[in-house]
Amino acid sequence: MSTEMMFWFIPFAAVVALLFAWHFFRELMKHDEGTDTMKKIALHVRKGAMSYLKQQYKIVTIVFVIMAIFFAILAYVFHLQNEWVPFAFLTGGFFSGLAGFLGMKTATYASARTANAARNSLNAGLRVAFRAGAVMGLVVVGLALLDISVWYIILDTFVDEADAKHKMIMITTTMLTFGMGASLQALFARVGGGIYTKAADVGADLVGKVEAGIPEDDPRNPATIADNVGDNVGDVAGMGADLYESYVGSILATAALGAAAFYTTGTADMQLKAVFAPMLIAALGIILSIIGIFLVRTKEGATMKQLLGSLGLGVNVSSILIAIGTFGIMYLLQIPNWQYISFAVVIGLIVGTVIGQGTEYYTSHAYKPTQNIAKSAETGPATVIISGIGTGMISTAISVGAIVVGIILSYLFAAKFDITNLSAGLYGVGIAAVGMLSTLGITLATDAYGPIADNAGGNAEMSKLGPEVRKRTDALDALGNTTAATGKGFAIGSAALTALALLASYIEEIKIGLLRVGQTTIEVGGQVIQTAEATIMDFMTYYEVHLMNPKVLVGIFLGSVMTFVFAGLTMNAVGRAAQKMVEEVRRQFREIKGILTGEGEPDYERCVEISTKGAQREMIFPSAVAVIMPIIVGIVLGVSGVMGLLVGGLASGFVLAVFMANSGGAWDNAKKYVEEGNFGGKGSDVHKATVVGDTVGDPFKDTSGPSLNILIKLMTMVSIVMAGLTGVYSLL
């Protein structure tokens, strides 16, 4: 089979994913939403979520138009960029937003149907919630591969280069720039949605549970509708946009590295095969993810470990099949060292599994770390905070260790254990990231399932369904907390591998930027080298990218502090919005007579409005900092400073993101563990202490932590898009 014929499997798999997403959505809509009260609550949540997204997309559209005009000026006036960049940037943002929107729309229809299905059995509730989550997973991978396929066809048709191998370099680096659009949209979705959901959640918990002593999701709590809306706009739409850009970034970075790796040492056909390989692996992963989705089911009365096992079966079967299938794809492509490169994909899958299992161990209340956090609540909120922070810090060792081993092994395998073969080794690291995300269709389904189950529990509580139903939805919700933490682990892990691949792609973009302004040679070690023929190491020497260069060291410090400043900005944003929510809930309890007795109706819309305005206002500055910082560093410190910035941001951001996500997940499930009747159960002082821990963990795990992995890649993507400007006009 010819390489060109194999390409068509990529858009085919994308269309199959979208068709199955449509099938699962149609299947979901056939289920009954339940009682009139359940339908009314679901409608409130649906309207609130759509209203928020409408406002967010207005702001994001303005930002994107301004950025596109800026890129157009750089491309058409100063000739510092490819002329396709403004359009690629816009489509990347559009499809990222569309993936989050479609997933969230499905989730808002799924929560009441999940609660209603849980009236029959635990398995029925799990099936409805998981299949609804699968819509998100399949929409993300389907739209991503469709976008990639269409852009490849467009650029292959219109990019005019005499040399076929140089044409492939131009195509892949141009495609890489639409990853910036996806990353920027994801950051807005994650930060804005995270601020929204956690402002409502913290306000609802602190005043409702701790001060008023009423249950979670009680209809008497004015913030409860805003809380449920937040689950959808933050945890579903935000996560969808987040993993869309992770998925796209890993595929495109690896494709660009493949084009570069075979530019001087292989034929044009071999270069094409290296570009298509990550796309074909992702396409096969879609088909095998669909098979895994159909394997997920459980039995009534299942324990937490059994529920985790049910989801794990689907994910693990898909992972094993993709590991086997990769060898088949590489065999058909006949890339040099194909067996070794195939092992790099397997390593990526193993690293993802290890990170997932490590996250599960430190965040699930089926295991000791989270149970110990719950026990620490016997002595008050302070010890809950201390033990949660300590547990989160320790938990980073597994993820970092897995990534370190994964980088080393994937590099060595792809380089055939020749450590000097830099291009092949980096291609292996990139393709390991593709392997980690190749089963995203099902892993994202397990993630999106979480907020759907959470909303189902809220609907069951507000609709006053029986205790047996609430017990089932609580079990599904607790499972969702762990799967959500595992999904964040996958996103953060893939960010580390992808960012490393993107560093190499940045150098390739610098090369193209120099060629675009007519610099055909560079001087390295006293020798004049043709710019087009220069290797990554030649450019590292040319720009003095080494630890004795103060510009690199300054960049590392700036990159490291960027992650802490960004996390601090988003944490404070949640704090300010949550303060307003707490004050509003207290006001309503004070002024609206009969709320706590059930005779008065809370003003839900006012709380929704507070969260919406707070999120829209607070998301702008952190996102702007993430975009502006790489541009300033590039103009002032040049290429070496930018490399330091990206390395510092990657190292500190990865560890900080894992710590925050795992601490937050553990605090949340420690609360759930107490609510199941341990250490005094609901309403006890121990319970109140764990609620305080959970409210601290909320912005950790749902705002700042998951936003950091986007920050890492966005800074790299901005640097790549601005490479022409940096390479030509830096001050130092």
ROPA-588347 format. One record per residue (C-alpha): residue in three letters; x, y, z. Coordinates in steps of 0.001 Angstrom, whole numbers, plus 500000, padded with zeros to 6 digits. Layout:
ROPA-588347
 code      u      v      w
  ALA      X      Y      Z
...
This chain:
ROPA-588347
 code      u      v      w
  MET 500000 500000 500000
  SER 501364 503434 499040
  THR 502041 506102 501660
  GLU 499488 508414 500025
  MET 496808 505703 500234
  MET 497543 505131 503925
  PHE 496959 508840 504581
  TRP 493238 508458 503879
  PHE 492873 506207 506925
  ILE 493410 509360 509037
  PRO 490339 511355 507909
  PHE 488380 508064 507756
  ALA 489065 507400 511462
  ALA 488156 511018 512281
  VAL 484784 510645 510549
  VAL 484163 507297 512301
  ALA 484825 508994 515671
  LEU 482340 511775 514910
  LEU 479712 509270 513703
  PHE 480015 507218 516906
  ALA 479865 510433 518957
  TRP 476600 511240 517174
  HIS 475374 507671 517786
  PHE 476103 507876 521529
  PHE 474425 511294 521707
  ARG 471310 509949 519974
  GLU 471338 506970 522351
  LEU 471633 509328 525341
  MET 468666 511435 524225
  LYS 466426 508331 524146
  HIS 466769 507993 527941
  ASP 464162 509675 530146
  GLU 465192 512731 532201
  GLY 462938 511619 535053
  THR 460463 513646 537073
  ASP 459339 517192 536305
  THR 461599 518482 539090
  MET 464601 516670 537608
  LYS 463854 518165 534191
  LYS 463467 521664 535654
  ILE 466815 521485 537475
  ALA 468570 520133 534360
  LEU 467107 522994 532319
  HIS 468414 525582 534825
  VAL 471904 524097 534567
  ARG 471758 523850 530776
  LYS 470695 527486 530370
  GLY 473353 528708 532808
  ALA 476114 526771 531046
  MET 475130 527991 527582
  SER 474796 531564 528823
  TYR 478308 531447 530286
  LEU 479886 529971 527148
  LYS 478186 532594 524995
  GLN 479802 535354 527063
  GLN 483181 533623 527115
  TYR 483244 533084 523366
  LYS 482466 536775 522777
  ILE 485603 537789 524693
  VAL 487724 535024 523176
  THR 486617 535999 519644
  ILE 487793 539575 520189
  VAL 491188 538355 521454
  PHE 491565 535946 518529
  VAL 490733 538601 515933
  ILE 493310 540999 517439
  MET 495961 538250 517501
  ALA 495161 537178 513928
  ILE 495573 540773 512713
  PHE 498927 540965 514536
  PHE 500097 537727 512881
  ALA 498880 538959 509494
  ILE 501005 542113 509869
  LEU 504065 539993 510736
  ALA 503380 537712 507751
  TYR 502281 540094 505001
  VAL 504044 543357 505962
  PHE 507309 542251 507622
  HIS 507497 538746 506044
  LEU 508532 537222 509383
  GLN 505941 534441 509229
  ASN 504308 532044 506831
  GLU 501236 533647 505229
  TRP 499066 530721 506343
  VAL 499713 531327 510072
  PRO 496778 533730 510780
  PHE 494293 531267 509254
  ALA 495833 528216 510949
  PHE 495737 530065 514286
  LEU 492018 530849 513913
  THR 491019 527311 512935
  GLY 492984 525842 515847
  GLY 491077 528021 518296
  PHE 487737 527387 516595
  PHE 487953 523590 516680
  SER 489273 523576 520252
  GLY 486287 525669 521351
  LEU 483886 523553 519288
  ALA 485123 520332 520913
  GLY 484552 521767 524399
  PHE 481146 523173 523433
  LEU 479810 519891 521999
  GLY 481079 517891 524961
  MET 479529 520323 527434
  LYS 476207 520410 525594
  THR 476058 516614 525842
  ALA 476964 516695 529536
  THR 474117 519096 530354
  TYR 471672 516643 528785
  ALA 473275 513665 530550
  SER 473172 514534 534268
  ALA 469424 514152 534863
  ARG 469353 511062 532644
  THR 472188 509542 534691
  ALA 470343 510258 537953
  ASN 467170 508760 536534
  ALA 469041 505667 535293
  ALA 470589 505288 538767
  ARG 467043 504831 540108
  ASN 467157 501427 538376
  SER 470730 500278 539003
  LEU 474330 501344 539460
  ASN 475286 499817 536103
  ALA 472538 501764 534306
  GLY 473809 505048 535789
  LEU 477427 504217 534929
  ARG 476498 503288 531362
  VAL 474572 506521 530694
  ALA 477249 508772 532240
  PHE 480147 506982 530571
  ARG 478579 506904 527104
  ALA 477841 510637 527454
  GLY 481502 511159 528384
  ALA 482442 509126 525319
  VAL 480765 511784 523162
  MET 483331 514271 524472
  GLY 486244 511874 523947
  LEU 485287 510998 520382
  VAL 484420 514584 519402
  VAL 487853 515774 520565
  VAL 489862 513138 518690
  GLY 487555 513255 515652
  LEU 487708 517027 515211
  ALA 491463 517077 515899
  LEU 492354 514511 513241
  LEU 489862 515986 510781
  ASP 491417 519436 511263
  ILE 494929 518006 510802
  SER 493898 516054 507684
  VAL 492217 519020 506010
  TRP 495139 521334 506732
  TYR 497604 518817 505323
  ILE 495572 518565 502092
  ILE 495326 522370 501804
  LEU 499021 522994 502421
  ASP 500140 520104 500221
  THR 498114 521686 497412
  PHE 499147 525319 497846
  VAL 502656 525368 499370
  ASP 504977 525888 496417
  GLU 508516 524636 497031
  ALA 510873 523252 494381
  ASP 512448 520799 496857
  ALA 509931 518145 498056
  LYS 511741 517648 501376
  HIS 511826 521372 502149
  LYS 508133 521542 501232
  MET 507374 518954 503929
  ILE 509292 521040 506489
  MET 507209 524080 505519
  ILE 503933 522129 505755
  THR 504609 520615 509188
  THR 505902 523809 510804
  THR 502922 525758 509442
  MET 500509 523123 510763
  LEU 502244 523352 514116
  THR 501206 527005 514436
  PHE 497501 526188 514572
  GLY 498385 524475 517843
  MET 498810 527962 519306
  GLY 495171 528748 518537
  ALA 494120 525531 520230
  SER 496345 526243 523257
  LEU 495117 529821 523693
  GLN 491465 528763 523461
  ALA 492156 525934 525933
  LEU 493739 528344 528400
  PHE 490730 530668 528289
  ALA 488386 527692 528702
  ARG 490379 526204 531570
  VAL 491038 529431 533469
  GLY 487603 530980 532904
  GLY 485708 527740 533491
  GLY 487882 526887 536483
  ILE 487281 530264 538137
  TYR 483547 529950 537482
  THR 483123 526457 538889
  LYS 485335 526879 541931
  ALA 483876 530243 542961
  ALA 480457 528595 543058
  ASP 481735 525384 544662
  VAL 483664 527143 547443
  GLY 480744 529483 548177
  ALA 478245 526623 548241
  ASP 480405 524475 550530
  LEU 481593 527085 553032
  VAL 478204 528682 553678
  GLY 475962 525711 552949
  LYS 477802 522782 554500
  VAL 479962 524418 557169
  GLU 477857 527396 558325
  ALA 474266 526298 557618
  GLY 474873 522551 558053
  ILE 472825 521569 554988
  PRO 473818 518748 552601
  GLU 475762 519170 549393
  ASP 473579 520126 546407
  ASP 470667 520956 548710
  PRO 468072 523018 546750
  ARG 467968 525496 549670
  ASN 471551 526548 548829
  PRO 471435 529529 546395
  ALA 474845 528610 544896
  THR 474015 525014 544044
  ILE 472805 525666 540476
  ALA 475905 527795 539778
  ASP 478014 524944 541207
  ASN 476421 522433 538822
  VAL 476791 524837 535887
  GLY 480450 525193 536814
  ASP 481038 521449 536607
  ASN 480047 521661 532947
  VAL 481843 524846 531869
  GLY 485037 524070 533792
  ASP 485432 520318 534016
  VAL 483793 519387 530689
  ALA 484235 522295 528251
  GLY 487583 523233 529828
  MET 488954 519691 529851
  GLY 487754 519087 526289
  ALA 489587 522146 524961
  ASP 492611 521271 527135
  LEU 493038 517725 525831
  TYR 492220 518766 522271
  GLU 495293 520981 522271
  SER 497397 518284 524009
  TYR 496382 515758 521370
  VAL 496944 518126 518440
  GLY 500226 519412 519879
  SER 501737 515938 520339
  ILE 500809 514824 516805
  LEU 501987 518008 515071
  ALA 505232 518332 517067
  THR 506137 514740 516211
  ALA 505230 515240 512550
  ALA 507497 518312 512403
  LEU 510337 516373 514057
  GLY 509814 513527 511573
  ALA 510141 515934 508659
  ALA 513322 517401 510184
  ALA 514854 514034 511103
  PHE 514803 512758 507511
  TYR 515551 516080 505791
  THR 519268 515383 505351
  THR 519467 511608 505865
  GLY 516454 510159 504041
  THR 514355 510320 500912
  ALA 511255 512487 500474
  ASP 509067 509365 500734
  MET 510736 508357 504018
  GLN 510197 511879 505319
  LEU 506509 511646 504381
  LYS 506170 508341 506245
  ALA 507724 509845 509377
  VAL 505197 512702 509180
  PHE 502220 510373 508732
  ALA 503268 507878 511447
  PRO 501949 509834 514490
  MET 498726 510630 512634
  LEU 498168 506969 511706
  ILE 498839 505813 515281
  ALA 496295 508350 516536
  ALA 493796 507205 513875
  LEU 494177 503556 514905
  GLY 493801 504652 518540
  ILE 490363 506096 517695
  ILE 489078 502780 516353
  LEU 490455 500831 519314
  SER 489099 503389 521821
  ILE 485608 502789 520431
  ILE 486042 499057 521083
  GLY 487137 499843 524665
  ILE 484095 502063 525269
  PHE 481764 499110 524629
  LEU 483583 497026 527292
  VAL 482744 499313 530255
  ARG 480026 497944 532571
  THR 479672 496999 536248
  LYS 477370 495206 538679
  GLU 475063 496429 541443
  GLY 476769 497122 544780
  ALA 480222 497407 543206
  THR 483010 498715 545424
  MET 485225 501642 544439
  LYS 487973 499265 543298
  GLN 485471 497308 541190
  LEU 484168 500517 539606
  LEU 487720 501601 538830
  GLY 488338 498130 537397
  SER 485312 498488 535093
  LEU 486685 501674 533561
  GLY 490223 500280 533640
  LEU 489179 497271 531549
  GLY 488120 499456 528625
  VAL 491229 501672 528847
  ASN 493670 498767 529288
  VAL 492253 496689 526438
  SER 492469 499721 524128
  SER 496063 500376 525251
  ILE 497181 496785 524665
  LEU 495588 496724 521214
  ILE 497166 500037 520176
  ALA 500579 498782 521343
  ILE 500184 495751 519054
  GLY 498684 497814 516229
  THR 501605 500282 516285
  PHE 504005 497557 515200
  GLY 501688 496824 512270
  ILE 501585 500494 511200
  MET 505358 500889 511462
  TYR 505897 497663 509546
  LEU 503690 498902 506708
  LEU 505466 502275 506655
  GLN 508929 500655 506795
  ILE 510508 503628 508569
  PRO 514174 502912 509425
  ASN 514419 501306 512883
  TRP 510616 500840 512831
  GLN 510737 498155 515527
  TYR 512612 500467 517887
  ILE 510336 503443 517184
  SER 507328 501182 517870
  PHE 508739 500458 521306
  ALA 508831 504234 521943
  VAL 505035 504283 521448
  VAL 504668 501377 523887
  ILE 506818 503296 526382
  GLY 504456 506278 526065
  LEU 501480 504031 526817
  ILE 503251 502534 529824
  VAL 504228 505978 531144
  GLY 500609 507119 530823
  THR 499418 504017 532683
  VAL 501989 504500 535475
  ILE 501007 508165 535890
  GLY 497327 507153 535912
  GLN 497869 504406 538487
  GLY 500016 506684 540652
  THR 497368 509394 540512
  GLU 494675 506858 541380
  TYR 496681 505621 544379
  TYR 497190 509111 545810
  THR 493684 510460 545126
  SER 491230 507554 545492
  HIS 489744 506967 548937
  ALA 490143 503236 548319
  TYR 493818 503690 549283
  LYS 495747 504765 552381
  PRO 497006 508268 551399
  THR 493509 509741 551050
  GLN 492197 507764 554032
  ASN 495036 509220 556125
  ILE 494050 512753 555061
  ALA 490501 511986 556228
  LYS 491851 510686 559560
  SER 493931 513855 560010
  ALA 490641 515793 560077
  GLU 490034 514455 563586
  THR 492334 517243 564809
  GLY 490834 520004 562616
  PRO 491154 521757 559260
  ALA 494812 522762 559725
  THR 496040 519161 559822
  VAL 493866 518341 556794
  ILE 495623 521092 554836
  ILE 499063 520004 556038
  SER 498558 516320 555218
  GLY 496986 517139 551831
  ILE 499893 519351 550811
  GLY 502402 516740 552006
  THR 500630 513933 550152
  GLY 500477 516012 546964
  MET 504185 516820 547158
  ILE 505172 513190 547638
  SER 502864 512095 544812
  THR 504923 514056 542272
  ALA 507751 511520 542553
  ILE 505837 508834 540629
  SER 504826 511126 537750
  VAL 508251 512752 537453
  GLY 510001 509378 537707
  ALA 507750 507920 535002
  ILE 508366 510871 532676
  VAL 512142 510785 533241
  VAL 512376 507060 532506
  GLY 509972 507488 529568
  ILE 512074 510268 528000
  ILE 515311 508315 528360
  LEU 513934 505015 527033
  SER 511908 506496 524149
  TYR 514942 508553 523088
  LEU 517293 505551 523233
  PHE 514935 503166 521444
  ALA 514158 505583 518600
  ALA 517885 506445 518265
  LYS 518701 502701 518281
  PHE 520731 503295 521453
  ASP 522992 505821 519699
  ILE 522775 508782 522073
  THR 524365 511090 519477
  ASN 521468 510547 517027
  LEU 519591 513587 518306
  SER 516942 513926 515576
  ALA 515820 510290 515782
  GLY 515872 510350 519589
  LEU 513693 513453 519835
  TYR 511312 511949 517271
  GLY 511006 508983 519653
  VAL 510133 511274 522567
  GLY 507459 512963 520464
  ILE 505975 509684 519302
  ALA 505912 508460 522914
  ALA 503640 511444 523671
  VAL 501425 510386 520762
  GLY 501342 506879 522230
  MET 500312 508219 525622
  LEU 497399 510101 524045
  SER 496537 507550 521346
  THR 493679 506141 523434
  LEU 492335 509611 524288
  GLY 488941 508656 522860
  ILE 488332 506439 525902
  THR 490584 508085 528524
  LEU 488808 511401 527980
  ALA 485486 509565 528213
  THR 486457 508422 531727
  ASP 487382 512023 532536
  ALA 484241 513724 531194
  TYR 482219 511054 532974
  GLY 483269 512602 536330
  PRO 481430 515960 536186
  ILE 478407 514231 534621
  ALA 478217 511897 537622
  ASP 478740 514863 539971
  ASN 475826 516727 538370
  ALA 473707 513570 538528
  GLY 474256 513476 542284
  GLY 473259 517120 542533
  ASN 470107 516489 540540
  ALA 469222 513494 542729
  GLU 469668 515556 545912
  MET 467708 518578 544684
  SER 464940 516342 543314
  LYS 464720 514542 546680
  LEU 465187 511067 545201
  GLY 465521 508140 547605
  PRO 468662 507426 549675
  GLU 469458 504371 547534
  VAL 469656 506544 544419
  ARG 471860 509092 546175
  LYS 474108 506269 547388
  ARG 474568 505111 543779
  THR 475217 508620 542450
  ASP 477691 509247 545305
  ALA 479563 506086 544291
  LEU 479640 507256 540675
  ASP 480721 510753 541800
  ALA 483586 509471 543970
  LEU 484739 507361 541038
  GLY 484515 510488 538866
  ASN 486840 512420 541198
  THR 489501 509762 540704
  THR 489020 509436 536932
  ALA 489161 513232 536626
  ALA 492446 513284 538564
  THR 493757 510466 536334
  GLY 492741 512427 533226
  LYS 494608 515462 534529
  GLY 497644 513205 535066
  PHE 497495 512111 531420
  ALA 497176 515727 530267
  ILE 500099 516872 532422
  GLY 502286 513888 531472
  SER 501659 514372 527771
  ALA 502412 518089 528197
  ALA 505892 517257 529474
  LEU 506717 514934 526571
  THR 505100 517195 523976
  ALA 506839 520315 525286
  LEU 510213 518598 524943
  ALA 509393 517730 521316
  LEU 508201 521308 520749
  LEU 511572 522666 521921
  ALA 513185 520909 518959
  SER 510417 522183 516671
  TYR 511180 525719 517896
  ILE 514717 525433 516528
  GLU 513326 524251 513190
  GLU 511048 527292 513082
  ILE 514035 529562 513854
  LYS 515800 528017 510835
  ILE 512835 528771 508577
  GLY 512607 532311 509979
  LEU 516244 532970 509036
  LEU 515734 531567 505548
  ARG 512628 533718 505100
  VAL 514633 536929 505649
  GLY 517433 535743 503367
  GLN 520066 534539 505887
  THR 521341 531519 503957
  THR 524429 530781 506111
  ILE 525418 530692 509782
  GLU 528895 530525 511312
  VAL 529434 527674 513786
  GLY 532851 527078 515379
  GLY 534611 529090 512696
  GLN 532892 527176 509880
  VAL 530268 528617 507551
  ILE 527268 526285 507241
  GLN 524278 526517 504939
  THR 521278 527500 507097
  ALA 519029 524952 505377
  GLU 521533 522147 506127
  ALA 522275 523120 509761
  THR 521314 520642 512486
  ILE 519666 521333 515827
  MET 523059 521130 517542
  ASP 524499 523622 515036
  PHE 521830 526123 516026
  MET 522334 525400 519751
  THR 526008 526281 519261
  TYR 525242 529293 517049
  TYR 522889 530808 519650
  GLU 525054 529713 522622
  VAL 522308 527701 524297
  HIS 524295 526340 527249
  LEU 524273 526733 531030
  MET 527236 529137 531075
  ASN 525263 531670 529029
  PRO 523611 534116 531482
  LYS 520723 534663 529042
  VAL 519833 530965 529331
  LEU 520034 531063 533130
  VAL 517907 534211 533302
  GLY 515377 532530 531014
  ILE 515257 529440 533271
  PHE 514528 531605 536313
  LEU 511834 533526 534441
  GLY 510220 530323 533191
  SER 510232 528823 536684
  VAL 508685 531882 538308
  MET 506104 532180 535506
  THR 504396 528981 536616
  PHE 504151 530151 540233
  VAL 502945 533621 539269
  PHE 500363 532125 536923
  ALA 499159 529665 539581
  GLY 499010 532483 542118
  LEU 497014 534726 539800
  THR 494442 532011 539128
  MET 494234 530998 542810
  ASN 493625 534613 543845
  ALA 491064 534992 541064
  VAL 489105 532070 542497
  GLY 489472 533541 545983
  ARG 488049 536911 544960
  ALA 485149 535398 543050
  ALA 484453 532962 545906
  GLN 484342 535828 548421
  LYS 481581 537480 546418
  MET 479720 534169 546252
  VAL 480008 533607 550015
  GLU 478694 537114 550699
  GLU 475761 536580 548301
  VAL 474756 533222 549812
  ARG 474930 534691 553323
  ARG 472835 537656 552169
  GLN 470155 535403 550732
  PHE 470016 533262 553883
  ARG 469659 536499 555859
  GLU 467194 538417 553716
  ILE 465043 535874 551867
  LYS 462662 534491 554451
  GLY 461976 530782 554570
  ILE 464952 529527 552502
  LEU 466253 527142 555168
  THR 462770 525839 555991
  GLY 462071 525166 552319
  GLU 459275 527743 552131
  GLY 461278 530396 550241
  GLU 462866 530166 546777
  PRO 466605 531049 546525
  ASP 467732 533461 543816
  TYR 469821 530978 541803
  GLU 470285 533340 538860
  ARG 472069 535954 540965
  CYS 474726 533383 541948
  VAL 475105 532268 538320
  GLU 475602 535910 537362
  ILE 478292 536427 540032
  SER 480267 533388 538835
  THR 479911 534413 535188
  LYS 481092 538002 535702
  GLY 483899 536918 538017
  ALA 485214 534357 535535
  GLN 485010 536704 532528
  ARG 486828 539478 534365
  GLU 489498 537353 536015
  MET 490525 535119 533090
  ILE 491980 537913 530933
  PHE 495132 538905 532862
  PRO 496632 535419 533524
  SER 496024 534439 529890
  ALA 497585 537678 528628
  VAL 500690 537124 530780
  ALA 501116 533646 529276
  VAL 501111 535079 525735
  ILE 503145 538247 526326
  MET 506002 536769 528394
  PRO 507579 534615 525609
  ILE 507340 537541 523177
  ILE 509112 539943 525570
  VAL 511807 537398 526481
  GLY 512345 536642 522779
  ILE 512746 540308 521846
  VAL 515052 541109 524789
  LEU 517080 537901 525362
  GLY 516809 536230 521962
  VAL 516714 532527 521155
  SER 518912 531434 524084
  GLY 516715 533310 526561
  VAL 513557 531767 525109
  MET 515039 528257 525347
  GLY 515812 528917 529024
  LEU 512300 530265 529589
  LEU 510705 527165 528055
  VAL 512941 524740 529960
  GLY 512305 526499 533282
  GLY 508562 526619 532641
  LEU 508460 522956 531654
  ALA 510396 521670 534673
  SER 508694 523738 537383
  GLY 505254 523760 535720
  PHE 505086 519990 535354
  VAL 505913 519300 539005
  LEU 503670 522084 540316
  ALA 500757 520909 538148
  VAL 501007 517304 539403
  PHE 501246 518489 543012
  MET 498196 520739 542751
  ALA 496032 518249 540847
  ASN 496798 515371 543211
  SER 496445 517399 546414
  GLY 493072 518714 545253
  GLY 491824 515269 544227
  ALA 492927 513739 547542
  TRP 491221 516473 549616
  ASP 487983 516014 547653
  ASN 487927 512253 548102
  ALA 488916 512503 551771
  LYS 485682 514461 552218
  LYS 483793 511780 550276
  TYR 485332 509084 552488
  VAL 484020 510813 555616
  GLU 480608 511334 553992
  GLU 480352 507572 553500
  GLY 480154 507252 557294
  ASN 483800 507083 558348
  PHE 485187 509151 561253
  GLY 481749 510420 562258
  GLY 480164 510884 558809
  LYS 478228 513881 557473
  GLY 477668 516833 559787
  SER 480467 515895 562202
  ASP 483402 518173 563059
  VAL 485644 515827 561079
  HIS 483372 516312 558061
  LYS 483500 520096 558395
  ALA 487305 519946 558541
  THR 487456 517907 555327
  VAL 485060 520369 553651
  VAL 487581 523137 554399
  GLY 490308 520974 552857
  ASP 488126 520358 549814
  THR 487497 524083 549314
  VAL 491272 524728 549350
  GLY 491741 521839 546927
  ASP 489039 523031 544529
  PRO 491153 525706 542772
  PHE 494205 523433 543107
  LYS 492699 520608 541051
  ASP 490205 522389 538807
  THR 491719 525812 538063
  SER 495431 526363 538655
  GLY 496754 522794 538372
  PRO 495204 521795 535041
  SER 495838 525253 533579
  LEU 499581 524838 534086
  ASN 499979 522081 531513
  ILE 498330 524381 528943
  LEU 500623 527222 530050
  ILE 503694 525063 529375
  LYS 502646 524328 525803
  LEU 501161 527754 525092
  MET 504450 529478 525940
  THR 506212 527068 523565
  MET 503613 527566 520836
  VAL 503830 531366 521137
  SER 507619 531093 520905
  ILE 507315 528960 517756
  VAL 504884 531363 516095
  MET 507127 534331 517012
  ALA 510370 532542 516067
  GLY 510923 534693 512986
  LEU 510745 537894 515036
  THR 512976 536465 517788
  GLY 515619 535109 515418
  VAL 515983 538359 513488
  TYR 515269 541268 515859
  SER 516295 540288 519423
  LEU 518076 543056 521378
  LEU 520752 540964 523150
